[in-house]
Amino acid sequence: MRVVITRPAGDAHVWVDALQAAGHPALALPLIEVGPTPHPSPVVQAWAQWPVWQAVMFVSAPAVRYFFACQPDAMRADAGQTDSPTWMNGPHCWATGPGTHKALRQAGVPEACIDSPAADATQFDSEALWQRVAAQVQTGRPVLIVRGHDVGADADASRTGTGRDWLAQQLQAVGASAHFVVAYERRAPVWTAQQTRQAIEAAMDGSVWCFSSSQALRHLSQALPAQSWAHTRCIVTHARIAQTAQALGFGEIHTSKPSFTDLLVSLESLA
């Protein structure tokens, strides 16, 4: 049973290697291309205001990586030091899931300065994060939300990024302002002829597709607009992604937590 990994190229090979080590043939067909924002000055300014934020929320691991790529050198030297000025007097970092949490640790954020849903949470998203942090939100202090921009979106989205504003609404409801900064861009990748052939084959040969983003499914629809998915199986990491897969016509849709261990459990249930 072959597994198709659709994560960005920079992340996909890790999952492919791990799946192959676990005995599952795997193929990387990235459906999102990620890169730094061409306008980094707002990110630089956000770092200059670091002590102002009561928390900095990251929507994804790429948000962490590209935001911290602009971290001032003087602050970079404080990596992992809870008692340093950067972290003792600075904001907490919020993560929606284990991948983002791991990226924060790799970026040098001390564990004590990270808030994220519990490892055994039933879901990993803004709603689960809010349950974790709502009690500590301070009225009148701003929260920075670091996210990405979809290339081709409208001008307003290019300034603030795209994605659900549910968390911002919760913050505003309790008297804390939400500010946005775009740290990276997402776009549809350009597949080679070989990748296109592999995708068509994987739609019909019993392969299991894995999706951690609704955007990946939309890019798949754009890449293969005439392809039927009625006999194709997929594993998704959130109910909203499952709705997108259903709309695209996937014949069999399963939901899993976004960890590798949970993915393996889901694959074994399909065997």
KEDRENPA-269247 format. One record per residue (C-alpha): chain; residue number from 1; residue in three letters; x, y, z. Coordinates in steps of 0.05 Angstrom, whole numbers, plus 5000, padded with zeros to 4 digits. Example, Ala and Ser with C-alpha at 12.3 -4.5 7.8 and 13.67 -1.06 7.14 Angstrom:
2
+--------+-----+--------+------+------+------+
| chaine | num | residu |   c1 |   c2 |   c3 |
+--------+-----+--------+------+------+------+
|      A |   1 |    ALA | 5246 | 4910 | 5156 |
|      A |   2 |    SER | 5273 | 4979 | 5143 |
+--------+-----+--------+------+------+------+
This chain:
271
+--------+-----+--------+------+------+------+
| chaine | num | residu |   c1 |   c2 |   c3 |
+--------+-----+--------+------+------+------+
|      A |   1 |    MET | 5000 | 5000 | 5000 |
|      A |   2 |    ARG | 5036 | 5062 | 4975 |
|      A |   3 |    VAL | 5029 | 5127 | 5013 |
|      A |   4 |    VAL | 5030 | 5195 | 4978 |
|      A |   5 |    ILE | 5057 | 5253 | 5019 |
|      A |   6 |    THR | 5034 | 5321 | 4995 |
|      A |   7 |    ARG | 5071 | 5366 | 5045 |
|      A |   8 |    PRO | 5119 | 5420 | 5019 |
|      A |   9 |    ALA | 5183 | 5392 | 4990 |
|      A |  10 |    GLY | 5225 | 5414 | 5050 |
|      A |  11 |    ASP | 5183 | 5371 | 5097 |
|      A |  12 |    ALA | 5160 | 5315 | 5052 |
|      A |  13 |    HIS | 5225 | 5276 | 5050 |
|      A |  14 |    VAL | 5226 | 5267 | 5126 |
|      A |  15 |    TRP | 5157 | 5234 | 5123 |
|      A |  16 |    VAL | 5175 | 5192 | 5062 |
|      A |  17 |    ASP | 5238 | 5166 | 5096 |
|      A |  18 |    ALA | 5201 | 5150 | 5160 |
|      A |  19 |    LEU | 5145 | 5114 | 5124 |
|      A |  20 |    GLN | 5195 | 5072 | 5084 |
|      A |  21 |    ALA | 5232 | 5055 | 5147 |
|      A |  22 |    ALA | 5165 | 5031 | 5176 |
|      A |  23 |    GLY | 5155 | 4986 | 5115 |
|      A |  24 |    HIS | 5107 | 5029 | 5074 |
|      A |  25 |    PRO | 5126 | 5049 | 5002 |
|      A |  26 |    ALA | 5120 | 5124 | 4999 |
|      A |  27 |    LEU | 5121 | 5178 | 4946 |
|      A |  28 |    ALA | 5129 | 5253 | 4954 |
|      A |  29 |    LEU | 5083 | 5295 | 4911 |
|      A |  30 |    PRO | 5087 | 5365 | 4942 |
|      A |  31 |    LEU | 5024 | 5405 | 4933 |
|      A |  32 |    ILE | 5047 | 5469 | 4967 |
|      A |  33 |    GLU | 5110 | 5509 | 4953 |
|      A |  34 |    VAL | 5133 | 5552 | 5011 |
|      A |  35 |    GLY | 5182 | 5610 | 5010 |
|      A |  36 |    PRO | 5198 | 5673 | 5049 |
|      A |  37 |    THR | 5157 | 5736 | 5040 |
|      A |  38 |    PRO | 5188 | 5784 | 4990 |
|      A |  39 |    HIS | 5170 | 5841 | 5039 |
|      A |  40 |    PRO | 5205 | 5823 | 5105 |
|      A |  41 |    SER | 5205 | 5893 | 5135 |
|      A |  42 |    PRO | 5140 | 5880 | 5175 |
|      A |  43 |    VAL | 5173 | 5818 | 5205 |
|      A |  44 |    VAL | 5235 | 5858 | 5224 |
|      A |  45 |    GLN | 5190 | 5911 | 5256 |
|      A |  46 |    ALA | 5152 | 5857 | 5294 |
|      A |  47 |    TRP | 5219 | 5833 | 5324 |
|      A |  48 |    ALA | 5235 | 5905 | 5342 |
|      A |  49 |    GLN | 5170 | 5907 | 5382 |
|      A |  50 |    TRP | 5183 | 5840 | 5416 |
|      A |  51 |    PRO | 5171 | 5862 | 5488 |
|      A |  52 |    VAL | 5105 | 5894 | 5468 |
|      A |  53 |    TRP | 5070 | 5828 | 5450 |
|      A |  54 |    GLN | 5038 | 5788 | 5506 |
|      A |  55 |    ALA | 5041 | 5727 | 5459 |
|      A |  56 |    VAL | 5062 | 5709 | 5389 |
|      A |  57 |    MET | 5019 | 5657 | 5355 |
|      A |  58 |    PHE | 5047 | 5615 | 5298 |
|      A |  59 |    VAL | 4998 | 5582 | 5249 |
|      A |  60 |    SER | 5048 | 5530 | 5224 |
|      A |  61 |    ALA | 5120 | 5506 | 5226 |
|      A |  62 |    PRO | 5138 | 5548 | 5164 |
|      A |  63 |    ALA | 5112 | 5609 | 5201 |
|      A |  64 |    VAL | 5162 | 5594 | 5256 |
|      A |  65 |    ARG | 5220 | 5582 | 5209 |
|      A |  66 |    TYR | 5212 | 5644 | 5166 |
|      A |  67 |    PHE | 5195 | 5690 | 5224 |
|      A |  68 |    PHE | 5257 | 5667 | 5263 |
|      A |  69 |    ALA | 5299 | 5675 | 5200 |
|      A |  70 |    CYS | 5292 | 5750 | 5213 |
|      A |  71 |    GLN | 5309 | 5746 | 5288 |
|      A |  72 |    PRO | 5361 | 5797 | 5309 |
|      A |  73 |    ASP | 5430 | 5766 | 5322 |
|      A |  74 |    ALA | 5432 | 5793 | 5393 |
|      A |  75 |    MET | 5367 | 5756 | 5409 |
|      A |  76 |    ARG | 5389 | 5694 | 5372 |
|      A |  77 |    ALA | 5445 | 5687 | 5423 |
|      A |  78 |    ASP | 5392 | 5676 | 5477 |
|      A |  79 |    ALA | 5366 | 5612 | 5445 |
|      A |  80 |    GLY | 5341 | 5563 | 5497 |
|      A |  81 |    GLN | 5357 | 5607 | 5556 |
|      A |  82 |    THR | 5294 | 5617 | 5598 |
|      A |  83 |    ASP | 5328 | 5669 | 5642 |
|      A |  84 |    SER | 5352 | 5712 | 5583 |
|      A |  85 |    PRO | 5321 | 5781 | 5569 |
|      A |  86 |    THR | 5290 | 5754 | 5505 |
|      A |  87 |    TRP | 5248 | 5703 | 5542 |
|      A |  88 |    MET | 5244 | 5728 | 5614 |
|      A |  89 |    ASN | 5213 | 5794 | 5592 |
|      A |  90 |    GLY | 5184 | 5772 | 5526 |
|      A |  91 |    PRO | 5120 | 5740 | 5501 |
|      A |  92 |    HIS | 5099 | 5668 | 5503 |
|      A |  93 |    CYS | 5097 | 5631 | 5436 |
|      A |  94 |    TRP | 5032 | 5597 | 5417 |
|      A |  95 |    ALA | 5030 | 5536 | 5372 |
|      A |  96 |    THR | 4969 | 5501 | 5343 |
|      A |  97 |    GLY | 5000 | 5432 | 5340 |
|      A |  98 |    PRO | 5060 | 5387 | 5351 |
|      A |  99 |    GLY | 5095 | 5405 | 5286 |
|      A | 100 |    THR | 5094 | 5478 | 5302 |
|      A | 101 |    HIS | 5114 | 5464 | 5374 |
|      A | 102 |    LYS | 5174 | 5424 | 5350 |
|      A | 103 |    ALA | 5194 | 5480 | 5302 |
|      A | 104 |    LEU | 5193 | 5530 | 5360 |
|      A | 105 |    ARG | 5239 | 5485 | 5401 |
|      A | 106 |    GLN | 5286 | 5479 | 5341 |
|      A | 107 |    ALA | 5286 | 5555 | 5335 |
|      A | 108 |    GLY | 5312 | 5561 | 5407 |
|      A | 109 |    VAL | 5247 | 5576 | 5444 |
|      A | 110 |    PRO | 5250 | 5547 | 5515 |
|      A | 111 |    GLU | 5197 | 5495 | 5529 |
|      A | 112 |    ALA | 5170 | 5537 | 5587 |
|      A | 113 |    CYS | 5155 | 5593 | 5538 |
|      A | 114 |    ILE | 5111 | 5552 | 5491 |
|      A | 115 |    ASP | 5036 | 5541 | 5497 |
|      A | 116 |    SER | 5002 | 5489 | 5453 |
|      A | 117 |    PRO | 4946 | 5437 | 5457 |
|      A | 118 |    ALA | 4963 | 5376 | 5499 |
|      A | 119 |    ALA | 4996 | 5319 | 5462 |
|      A | 120 |    ASP | 4933 | 5277 | 5472 |
|      A | 121 |    ALA | 4885 | 5331 | 5449 |
|      A | 122 |    THR | 4829 | 5308 | 5404 |
|      A | 123 |    GLN | 4847 | 5361 | 5352 |
|      A | 124 |    PHE | 4903 | 5410 | 5337 |
|      A | 125 |    ASP | 4877 | 5478 | 5314 |
|      A | 126 |    SER | 4861 | 5548 | 5339 |
|      A | 127 |    GLU | 4801 | 5524 | 5379 |
|      A | 128 |    ALA | 4843 | 5473 | 5417 |
|      A | 129 |    LEU | 4898 | 5525 | 5428 |
|      A | 130 |    TRP | 4847 | 5575 | 5455 |
|      A | 131 |    GLN | 4825 | 5526 | 5508 |
|      A | 132 |    ARG | 4897 | 5524 | 5531 |
|      A | 133 |    VAL | 4912 | 5598 | 5532 |
|      A | 134 |    ALA | 4847 | 5635 | 5543 |
|      A | 135 |    ALA | 4855 | 5641 | 5618 |
|      A | 136 |    GLN | 4922 | 5676 | 5612 |
|      A | 137 |    VAL | 4903 | 5729 | 5561 |
|      A | 138 |    GLN | 4913 | 5800 | 5587 |
|      A | 139 |    THR | 4864 | 5855 | 5569 |
|      A | 140 |    GLY | 4893 | 5912 | 5530 |
|      A | 141 |    ARG | 4958 | 5878 | 5508 |
|      A | 142 |    PRO | 4968 | 5857 | 5435 |
|      A | 143 |    VAL | 4979 | 5787 | 5408 |
|      A | 144 |    LEU | 5018 | 5778 | 5344 |
|      A | 145 |    ILE | 4994 | 5725 | 5295 |
|      A | 146 |    VAL | 5048 | 5701 | 5247 |
|      A | 147 |    ARG | 5021 | 5669 | 5184 |
|      A | 148 |    GLY | 5029 | 5661 | 5109 |
|      A | 149 |    HIS | 5002 | 5693 | 5046 |
|      A | 150 |    ASP | 4974 | 5655 | 4987 |
|      A | 151 |    VAL | 5004 | 5681 | 4923 |
|      A | 152 |    GLY | 4948 | 5708 | 4879 |
|      A | 153 |    ALA | 4904 | 5730 | 4937 |
|      A | 154 |    ASP | 4876 | 5800 | 4939 |
|      A | 155 |    ALA | 4914 | 5861 | 4964 |
|      A | 156 |    ASP | 4884 | 5862 | 5034 |
|      A | 157 |    ALA | 4903 | 5789 | 5044 |
|      A | 158 |    SER | 4974 | 5804 | 5021 |
|      A | 159 |    ARG | 4982 | 5852 | 5079 |
|      A | 160 |    THR | 4952 | 5809 | 5134 |
|      A | 161 |    GLY | 4957 | 5739 | 5106 |
|      A | 162 |    THR | 4902 | 5688 | 5094 |
|      A | 163 |    GLY | 4868 | 5638 | 5138 |
|      A | 164 |    ARG | 4814 | 5636 | 5190 |
|      A | 165 |    ASP | 4808 | 5695 | 5238 |
|      A | 166 |    TRP | 4773 | 5656 | 5292 |
|      A | 167 |    LEU | 4828 | 5665 | 5343 |
|      A | 168 |    ALA | 4832 | 5740 | 5329 |
|      A | 169 |    GLN | 4758 | 5745 | 5343 |
|      A | 170 |    GLN | 4765 | 5710 | 5410 |
|      A | 171 |    LEU | 4822 | 5757 | 5429 |
|      A | 172 |    GLN | 4782 | 5818 | 5411 |
|      A | 173 |    ALA | 4722 | 5792 | 5450 |
|      A | 174 |    VAL | 4762 | 5792 | 5514 |
|      A | 175 |    GLY | 4794 | 5859 | 5502 |
|      A | 176 |    ALA | 4861 | 5838 | 5473 |
|      A | 177 |    SER | 4879 | 5864 | 5404 |
|      A | 178 |    ALA | 4905 | 5818 | 5349 |
|      A | 179 |    HIS | 4958 | 5840 | 5299 |
|      A | 180 |    PHE | 4981 | 5801 | 5238 |
|      A | 181 |    VAL | 5047 | 5794 | 5202 |
|      A | 182 |    VAL | 5062 | 5753 | 5140 |
|      A | 183 |    ALA | 5127 | 5714 | 5145 |
|      A | 184 |    TYR | 5121 | 5669 | 5084 |
|      A | 185 |    GLU | 5085 | 5655 | 5019 |
|      A | 186 |    ARG | 5049 | 5594 | 4994 |
|      A | 187 |    ARG | 5037 | 5577 | 4922 |
|      A | 188 |    ALA | 5020 | 5517 | 4879 |
|      A | 189 |    PRO | 5082 | 5479 | 4856 |
|      A | 190 |    VAL | 5097 | 5467 | 4783 |
|      A | 191 |    TRP | 5099 | 5391 | 4774 |
|      A | 192 |    THR | 5144 | 5357 | 4724 |
|      A | 193 |    ALA | 5113 | 5311 | 4672 |
|      A | 194 |    GLN | 5137 | 5252 | 4713 |
|      A | 195 |    GLN | 5102 | 5278 | 4776 |
|      A | 196 |    THR | 5038 | 5288 | 4738 |
|      A | 197 |    ARG | 5040 | 5216 | 4713 |
|      A | 198 |    GLN | 5054 | 5192 | 4783 |
|      A | 199 |    ALA | 4995 | 5230 | 4810 |
|      A | 200 |    ILE | 4947 | 5202 | 4758 |
|      A | 201 |    GLU | 4972 | 5132 | 4773 |
|      A | 202 |    ALA | 4965 | 5143 | 4848 |
|      A | 203 |    ALA | 4893 | 5165 | 4838 |
|      A | 204 |    MET | 4876 | 5096 | 4811 |
|      A | 205 |    ASP | 4924 | 5044 | 4839 |
|      A | 206 |    GLY | 4900 | 5040 | 4912 |
|      A | 207 |    SER | 4951 | 5090 | 4939 |
|      A | 208 |    VAL | 4932 | 5128 | 5002 |
|      A | 209 |    TRP | 4940 | 5204 | 4997 |
|      A | 210 |    CYS | 4957 | 5244 | 5060 |
|      A | 211 |    PHE | 4934 | 5316 | 5067 |
|      A | 212 |    SER | 4951 | 5364 | 5123 |
|      A | 213 |    SER | 4921 | 5425 | 5087 |
|      A | 214 |    SER | 4858 | 5442 | 5050 |
|      A | 215 |    GLN | 4900 | 5485 | 5004 |
|      A | 216 |    ALA | 4939 | 5423 | 4982 |
|      A | 217 |    LEU | 4873 | 5392 | 4959 |
|      A | 218 |    ARG | 4854 | 5455 | 4921 |
|      A | 219 |    HIS | 4922 | 5455 | 4886 |
|      A | 220 |    LEU | 4911 | 5382 | 4868 |
|      A | 221 |    SER | 4845 | 5399 | 4836 |
|      A | 222 |    GLN | 4879 | 5454 | 4796 |
|      A | 223 |    ALA | 4935 | 5407 | 4774 |
|      A | 224 |    LEU | 4888 | 5351 | 4752 |
|      A | 225 |    PRO | 4821 | 5384 | 4738 |
|      A | 226 |    ALA | 4793 | 5325 | 4699 |
|      A | 227 |    GLN | 4815 | 5270 | 4747 |
|      A | 228 |    SER | 4763 | 5229 | 4783 |
|      A | 229 |    TRP | 4778 | 5213 | 4856 |
|      A | 230 |    ALA | 4718 | 5169 | 4868 |
|      A | 231 |    HIS | 4760 | 5107 | 4879 |
|      A | 232 |    THR | 4818 | 5141 | 4916 |
|      A | 233 |    ARG | 4832 | 5137 | 4991 |
|      A | 234 |    CYS | 4861 | 5192 | 5033 |
|      A | 235 |    ILE | 4879 | 5208 | 5105 |
|      A | 236 |    VAL | 4869 | 5280 | 5129 |
|      A | 237 |    THR | 4890 | 5314 | 5194 |
|      A | 238 |    HIS | 4828 | 5356 | 5208 |
|      A | 239 |    ALA | 4753 | 5356 | 5197 |
|      A | 240 |    ARG | 4757 | 5418 | 5154 |
|      A | 241 |    ILE | 4806 | 5383 | 5107 |
|      A | 242 |    ALA | 4759 | 5324 | 5105 |
|      A | 243 |    GLN | 4704 | 5370 | 5080 |
|      A | 244 |    THR | 4749 | 5395 | 5024 |
|      A | 245 |    ALA | 4767 | 5323 | 5004 |
|      A | 246 |    GLN | 4694 | 5305 | 5004 |
|      A | 247 |    ALA | 4678 | 5364 | 4959 |
|      A | 248 |    LEU | 4733 | 5342 | 4911 |
|      A | 249 |    GLY | 4702 | 5273 | 4907 |
|      A | 250 |    PHE | 4749 | 5228 | 4945 |
|      A | 251 |    GLY | 4716 | 5161 | 4953 |
|      A | 252 |    GLU | 4745 | 5143 | 5021 |
|      A | 253 |    ILE | 4766 | 5194 | 5073 |
|      A | 254 |    HIS | 4798 | 5179 | 5140 |
|      A | 255 |    THR | 4818 | 5228 | 5194 |
|      A | 256 |    SER | 4881 | 5223 | 5236 |
|      A | 257 |    LYS | 4920 | 5268 | 5284 |
|      A | 258 |    PRO | 4980 | 5300 | 5249 |
|      A | 259 |    SER | 5034 | 5260 | 5284 |
|      A | 260 |    PHE | 5073 | 5205 | 5249 |
|      A | 261 |    THR | 5051 | 5153 | 5301 |
|      A | 262 |    ASP | 4978 | 5168 | 5289 |
|      A | 263 |    LEU | 4988 | 5165 | 5214 |
|      A | 264 |    LEU | 5017 | 5095 | 5221 |
|      A | 265 |    VAL | 4957 | 5073 | 5262 |
|      A | 266 |    SER | 4910 | 5100 | 5208 |
|      A | 267 |    LEU | 4949 | 5064 | 5154 |
|      A | 268 |    GLU | 4947 | 4999 | 5192 |
|      A | 269 |    SER | 4871 | 5005 | 5198 |
|      A | 270 |    LEU | 4867 | 5009 | 5122 |
|      A | 271 |    ALA | 4910 | 4948 | 5109 |
+--------+-----+--------+------+------+------+
